[in-house]
Amino acid sequence: EANLGIDTKSSYIDEFLLKPIDPSRLIECIRSVIGQISHSTNVSASSPFSPCSENESLHILVAEDSTINQLVISNYLQKMGHSYDISNNGLEAIEKLKEKPTSFDLVLMDIQMPILDGYDATVQIRALPGAISKIPVIALTAHAMQSDKEKCLALGMNDYLSKPIEPTALQEVLNRFVNSQS
């Protein structure tokens, strides 16, 4: 910091990265900044991170290939009081659902992933035998057009969140499914 002339103590910079960016250093910086936010934020009852009660807690399968998005979403879910498992693509998500068909309350499904995308994974989930075919699937996508939302719903997804994921929007969607399970 001193060699680069950056005074992070008196500026609004919490972390910085030098190019070329090392992926592990990027994740370390994100964790550091998220940790600072969580320690410095006064959480009120209206906060999107108000923890839910134990009987409102969901176990969520997050199908997302981006490590950064996995970190952000898992941080949100943890602060909201939900547990989660991560899958890196749609095929992994389907395998986890088959292995533990009664473990999960819903799936947060990224649309664009390698190996098997969220669209095809949802179609395959809907074709599975038994109650697992009815699991709520929430689309996560950077595509924010109405036609994208309509496509997600037409393929059997239950709801839609556009990226970047806002904690209040995530909380609203999850609350709908907590309330529908009660």
C-alpha positions as CSV (number, residue, x, y, z in Angstrom):
1,E,0.0,0.0,0.0
2,A,2.7,2.5,1.0
3,N,4.8,1.6,-2.1
4,L,1.8,2.3,-4.4
5,G,0.9,5.6,-2.8
6,I,-2.5,4.2,-1.6
7,D,-3.6,5.3,1.8
8,T,-6.5,3.0,2.6
9,K,-6.6,4.2,6.2
10,S,-7.9,7.7,5.3
11,S,-9.9,6.8,2.1
12,Y,-13.0,4.9,1.4
13,I,-11.1,1.9,0.1
14,D,-11.4,-1.2,2.1
15,E,-9.5,-3.5,-0.2
16,F,-7.8,-3.3,-3.6
17,L,-6.5,-5.7,-6.2
18,L,-3.6,-5.5,-8.6
19,K,-3.8,-6.9,-12.1
20,P,-3.4,-9.6,-13.0
21,I,-6.1,-10.6,-10.5
22,D,-5.4,-13.9,-8.7
23,P,-8.8,-15.6,-8.1
24,S,-8.0,-16.7,-4.6
25,R,-7.0,-13.1,-3.7
26,L,-10.3,-11.8,-5.3
27,I,-12.3,-14.2,-3.1
28,E,-10.2,-13.2,0.0
29,C,-11.0,-9.5,-0.7
30,I,-14.7,-10.2,-1.2
31,R,-14.9,-12.2,2.1
32,S,-13.0,-9.4,3.8
33,V,-15.4,-6.7,2.6
34,I,-18.5,-8.7,3.2
35,G,-17.2,-9.4,6.8
36,Q,-16.7,-5.7,7.3
37,I,-20.2,-5.0,6.1
38,S,-21.7,-7.6,8.4
39,H,-19.8,-6.3,11.4
40,S,-20.4,-2.6,10.8
41,T,-24.1,-2.8,9.8
42,N,-26.7,-2.4,12.5
43,V,-29.4,-5.0,11.6
44,S,-32.9,-3.8,12.4
45,A,-36.1,-5.8,12.3
46,S,-36.9,-4.6,8.8
47,S,-33.5,-5.5,7.5
48,P,-33.5,-8.2,4.7
49,F,-31.1,-10.0,7.0
50,S,-33.5,-10.4,9.8
51,P,-33.1,-14.0,10.7
52,C,-36.1,-16.2,10.3
53,S,-37.4,-18.4,13.1
54,E,-36.3,-22.0,13.1
55,N,-39.7,-23.3,11.8
56,E,-39.4,-20.7,8.9
57,S,-35.9,-21.8,7.9
58,L,-35.5,-23.3,4.5
59,H,-32.9,-25.7,3.2
60,I,-32.0,-24.3,-0.3
61,L,-30.1,-25.8,-3.1
62,V,-28.2,-23.1,-4.9
63,A,-27.3,-24.0,-8.5
64,E,-24.8,-21.4,-9.5
65,D,-21.5,-21.7,-11.4
66,S,-19.9,-18.3,-10.4
67,T,-17.8,-18.5,-7.3
68,I,-18.5,-14.8,-6.5
69,N,-22.3,-15.3,-6.9
70,Q,-22.1,-18.4,-4.7
71,L,-20.4,-16.3,-2.0
72,V,-22.9,-13.5,-2.2
73,I,-26.0,-15.7,-2.2
74,S,-24.7,-18.0,0.5
75,N,-23.8,-14.9,2.7
76,Y,-27.4,-13.6,2.2
77,L,-29.0,-17.0,3.0
78,Q,-26.9,-17.5,6.1
79,K,-27.7,-14.0,7.4
80,M,-31.4,-14.7,6.7
81,G,-31.2,-17.9,8.8
82,H,-31.5,-20.5,5.9
83,S,-29.2,-23.4,5.2
84,Y,-28.0,-24.3,1.8
85,D,-26.0,-26.6,-0.5
86,I,-24.2,-25.4,-3.6
87,S,-24.1,-27.0,-7.0
88,N,-21.9,-25.7,-9.8
89,N,-24.2,-26.6,-12.6
90,G,-27.6,-28.0,-13.4
91,L,-26.4,-31.6,-13.6
92,E,-24.9,-31.4,-10.1
93,A,-28.2,-29.9,-8.9
94,I,-30.3,-32.8,-10.3
95,E,-27.9,-35.3,-8.8
96,K,-28.2,-33.7,-5.4
97,L,-32.0,-33.7,-5.6
98,K,-32.0,-37.4,-6.6
99,E,-29.7,-38.3,-3.7
100,K,-31.7,-36.4,-1.1
101,P,-35.2,-35.9,-2.5
102,T,-36.7,-34.7,0.7
103,S,-33.8,-32.6,1.9
104,F,-34.4,-29.4,0.0
105,D,-37.3,-26.9,0.3
106,L,-36.5,-25.0,-2.9
107,V,-33.8,-24.4,-5.6
108,L,-32.2,-21.1,-6.6
109,M,-31.3,-21.9,-10.2
110,D,-28.9,-19.9,-12.3
111,I,-29.9,-19.9,-16.0
112,Q,-26.5,-19.8,-17.7
113,M,-24.2,-22.6,-16.4
114,P,-21.8,-25.0,-18.1
115,I,-22.7,-28.7,-18.6
116,L,-26.4,-28.3,-18.0
117,D,-28.1,-24.8,-17.9
118,G,-30.9,-23.8,-15.6
119,Y,-33.6,-24.1,-18.3
120,D,-32.8,-27.7,-19.2
121,A,-32.1,-28.6,-15.5
122,T,-35.6,-27.4,-14.6
123,V,-37.3,-29.3,-17.4
124,Q,-35.5,-32.5,-16.1
125,I,-36.4,-31.7,-12.5
126,R,-40.1,-31.4,-13.5
127,A,-39.8,-34.8,-15.2
128,L,-38.5,-36.6,-12.1
129,P,-40.8,-39.1,-10.4
130,G,-42.5,-38.2,-7.1
131,A,-42.8,-35.0,-5.0
132,I,-39.3,-33.8,-6.0
133,S,-40.7,-32.8,-9.4
134,K,-42.8,-30.2,-7.6
135,I,-40.0,-28.5,-5.7
136,P,-40.1,-24.7,-6.2
137,V,-37.4,-23.5,-8.6
138,I,-36.4,-19.8,-8.6
139,A,-34.6,-18.6,-11.7
140,L,-31.5,-16.4,-11.2
141,T,-30.5,-14.5,-14.3
142,A,-28.7,-11.4,-15.5
143,H,-31.4,-11.2,-18.2
144,A,-34.0,-8.8,-17.0
145,M,-36.4,-8.7,-19.9
146,Q,-40.1,-9.6,-19.4
147,S,-39.7,-12.3,-22.2
148,D,-36.9,-13.9,-20.1
149,K,-39.1,-14.1,-17.1
150,E,-42.0,-15.5,-19.2
151,K,-39.6,-18.2,-20.6
152,C,-38.5,-19.2,-17.1
153,L,-42.1,-19.5,-15.9
154,A,-43.2,-21.4,-19.1
155,L,-40.4,-24.0,-18.5
156,G,-41.8,-24.7,-15.0
157,M,-39.9,-22.3,-12.8
158,N,-41.9,-20.8,-10.0
159,D,-40.4,-17.4,-9.7
160,Y,-37.6,-15.2,-11.1
161,L,-34.8,-13.0,-9.6
162,S,-32.6,-10.8,-11.8
163,K,-28.9,-10.4,-11.0
164,P,-27.3,-8.8,-9.3
165,I,-29.4,-10.3,-6.5
166,E,-30.8,-7.7,-4.1
167,P,-31.2,-9.0,-0.6
168,T,-34.7,-7.5,-0.2
169,A,-35.9,-9.2,-3.4
170,L,-34.4,-12.5,-2.3
171,Q,-36.1,-12.2,1.1
172,E,-39.5,-11.4,-0.5
173,V,-39.3,-14.5,-2.8
174,L,-38.2,-16.8,0.1
175,N,-40.9,-15.4,2.4
176,R,-43.6,-16.4,-0.2
177,F,-42.4,-20.0,-0.1
178,V,-42.0,-20.0,3.7
179,N,-45.6,-18.8,4.0
180,S,-46.8,-21.3,1.4
181,Q,-45.3,-24.2,3.4
182,S,-47.0,-23.1,6.7
